[in-house]
Amino acid sequence: MRVAIAMMKNASDIFPGPFGHAPLFAIYDRVDGEWRQVELRDNPYKAVESGSKPGLMKKLLPDCDLRVGAQFGHSGPGQGHNHGPGQRGSVRHWQVPGKISLEEALVLLEQDV
């Protein structure tokens, strides 16, 4: 399984806003029961404000099975695409609390996978 995690510029904290506006994505693979970072991928579409954002994210992250972020869409945290611990709505999106580190997100993901 390959995941894309929405990251702040510091590459150690989860981006607290909408997934598509994250400056970076940490790409992780699940190998031998562990998460291994494959790359940090720049988001050239972070400033795009249009309905084309979902298509652009598909284009940018075609190799990722799951997208992990604090918010999906612009309806605010906890609304719209709210999929997280204990809430299995979509296999493509997984929502985590916005003010956590990458390591904390990986622990939560480990508990839910």
CORSUL-V399677 format. One record per residue. N is the residue number from 1. RES is the residue in one letter. D_LAST is the distance of its C-alpha to the last C-alpha in Angstrom with 2 decimals. Layout:
BEGIN
n = [N | N]
res = [RES | RES]
d_last = [D_LAST | D_LAST]
END
This chain:
BEGIN
n = [1 | 2 | 3 | 4 | 5 | 6 | 7 | 8 | 9 | 10 | 11 | 12 | 13 | 14 | 15 | 16 | 17 | 18 | 19 | 20 | 21 | 22 | 23 | 24 | 25 | 26 | 27 | 28 | 29 | 30 | 31 | 32 | 33 | 34 | 35 | 36 | 37 | 38 | 39 | 40 | 41 | 42 | 43 | 44 | 45 | 46 | 47 | 48 | 49 | 50 | 51 | 52 | 53 | 54 | 55 | 56 | 57 | 58 | 59 | 60 | 61 | 62 | 63 | 64 | 65 | 66 | 67 | 68 | 69 | 70 | 71 | 72 | 73 | 74 | 75 | 76 | 77 | 78 | 79 | 80 | 81 | 82 | 83 | 84 | 85 | 86 | 87 | 88 | 89 | 90 | 91 | 92 | 93 | 94 | 95 | 96 | 97 | 98 | 99 | 100 | 101 | 102 | 103 | 104 | 105 | 106 | 107 | 108 | 109 | 110 | 111 | 112 | 113]
res = [M | R | V | A | I | A | M | M | K | N | A | S | D | I | F | P | G | P | F | G | H | A | P | L | F | A | I | Y | D | R | V | D | G | E | W | R | Q | V | E | L | R | D | N | P | Y | K | A | V | E | S | G | S | K | P | G | L | M | K | K | L | L | P | D | C | D | L | R | V | G | A | Q | F | G | H | S | G | P | G | Q | G | H | N | H | G | P | G | Q | R | G | S | V | R | H | W | Q | V | P | G | K | I | S | L | E | E | A | L | V | L | L | E | Q | D | V]
d_last = [9.95 | 12.01 | 11.53 | 14.57 | 14.76 | 18.01 | 20.16 | 23.57 | 26.40 | 25.98 | 22.64 | 21.31 | 20.62 | 18.62 | 21.14 | 21.99 | 23.41 | 22.58 | 20.09 | 22.91 | 25.22 | 23.26 | 25.55 | 22.93 | 19.52 | 17.68 | 16.25 | 13.61 | 12.70 | 10.25 | 13.11 | 13.65 | 10.44 | 11.32 | 11.28 | 14.83 | 16.79 | 18.68 | 20.90 | 21.89 | 22.97 | 25.75 | 25.72 | 29.24 | 28.65 | 27.84 | 31.24 | 31.31 | 31.97 | 32.06 | 30.42 | 29.79 | 26.85 | 24.09 | 25.92 | 26.33 | 22.62 | 22.07 | 24.88 | 23.59 | 19.95 | 20.37 | 18.30 | 15.08 | 12.46 | 10.93 | 13.14 | 12.37 | 15.44 | 17.43 | 19.31 | 19.54 | 23.15 | 26.12 | 25.98 | 24.76 | 21.76 | 20.50 | 22.34 | 21.92 | 18.37 | 16.66 | 12.93 | 10.90 | 9.61 | 10.61 | 11.96 | 10.53 | 13.57 | 13.01 | 10.66 | 12.77 | 12.78 | 10.70 | 13.25 | 13.53 | 16.83 | 19.39 | 21.01 | 18.48 | 18.35 | 16.12 | 15.30 | 14.42 | 12.11 | 10.27 | 10.15 | 8.85 | 6.06 | 5.42 | 5.91 | 3.83 | 0.00]
END
